[in-house]
């Protein structure tokens, strides 16, 4: 099994609605390890890099304006195969259709205002971790709870 890192951004709609704790709790209850956390304002350069795959879409400007409307909370989570686990916890992008029990399924109704961003692949997660965090902002530590989250062979 592979230990992975991934990014979750708590988006402006969630900030405005006071959902930071609720969202963080979902990942903590799953047993993931929070290794980086900060509130930050996103600028045009970062948004263009992060949403490069959407830069030519007609909605890119409104997406950028939305993501700059308040600071976001950037979190880096670590765990065995956590990229996929985080995606499942978040639910699908179109929040109205997201499964009940997921963050988006329980807390959102929109495609844009869907409360969180999460890395969609291991490769993108690695790039996004470097995009949103400097190495000195990520913290390695023993999570004693892991003895009760994973089997020994999963951590080998």
N, C-alpha and C positions, 0 to 999 in steps of 0.2 A: 504494500500500500504506500501511497506517496503523500507526504505532508505538503500541502499547498497553502499559498496565500492568495487572498482575493480582496477586492475593493467593494465597499458599499458606500454610496453617497446618499445621505439623507437630504432629499431635495427640498426646495423652498416651500412647497405646499405642506410638507410634513413639519418643517420648522414652524411655519405660521400656525399650524394646528396643534402644536405641542406634543408631537409624537416621537420625539427622540428616544425617550426612555422606553416606550412601548416597543419600538423597533429594535433597539439594542437588546432588550430582554429576550426577544425571540431567538437571537443568535446565541446568547448566553445560555438559555435553557436547552438549546440543542447540544451544547458542550463545546462550542467553538471557542478559540482563544483570541481575545482582543489584544492585538500587538501594536496598534497605532490608532490614534484618535485626535482629530483637531477640527475646529471650526475655521472655515476659510471662505474668502470671496473669490469667485472665479472670474478671470479676466478673458478678454477676447482671444488672446493667444492660446491659453489653456483650453478654452471651449472649442476653438478651431481644431486643435490637435485631438482632443477627446472625441469630438463628433465629426471627424474628418469624413467618415462614411456617409454623413448626412449633409455635408456642406453645400451640395448642389441642389438640395431639396427646397421647395418653396416655403416650407415651414421652419427652415433653419434659423432665420432671424428671430421669429417669435420664440423658438426654443432657447436661443441664446439670451434673449431678454428675460425670459422666465428664470433661467438658471442663474442670472445675475441679480434677480430681484431681491434676494436676501442671501446671506451667507449659507453655505451648505455645511453639513458635518460629514467629514471623510473618515471612514473607519477601515482599518486593515484587519482582516480576520485570518486565522491560521487553523488548519486542521487536516485530517486525513481526507483527501478528495473533497475539500471544502468548496471548491468552485461550484460544483454541481449541487452540493447540499445547500449552499446559499441561494442559488437560483431557484431551487424547489421551495425554500422558505419564502422567497420574495413573490413567487407566482409569475404568471405570464404578463407581458407588457401591457396588454389591453385589460386594464384592471376590472372592468365590468364583467369580464369573462374569466377572471382568475379564480382558481379553486378556493372555496371557503376554507379557512384555516391558514391560508397564506397571508403574508403582509398585505399585498395588493388586494387579494380577495376579501379581506376583512376591513381594510382601511381606505380603499380608493375606488373611484368610479371612472377615471379618465385614462387615456393613453399617455398624454403629456404629464398631467398632474397625477402621477402614479406612485408618489411617495418616496421611492428609492430607485437608485441605479445599482446594478450589480454586474460584475464582469461576466461575460458570456462564454468564455473559454479559458483554458489554462494559459494559453499564449497571451490573450488580451489581459488577463489578470496580472501576469508578470509585467507587462508594459504599463498597466494602470497603477500598479503599486509604485513603480518608479516615477510615474507622472505626478502622483499626488503626495508622495512621501519621500523625504530624504532618508538615507539609511540611519542617521542618528535619531530619527523620529519613530523608528520601529524598535520594539523592545522584545528581546528574547528572555524568557524566564520559564522555570519549571511550573507547569500547571498540575498541581498534585491531584486535582480532580480527574486527570486523564486515566488514572488507574481504575476509575469507575465509568469511563466513557468508551474506552477502546479495549479490545482484547490484546494481550501481550504481543501476539503475532502481527497485529495491525500496526504496531509502533516500531517493529523491527526494521 
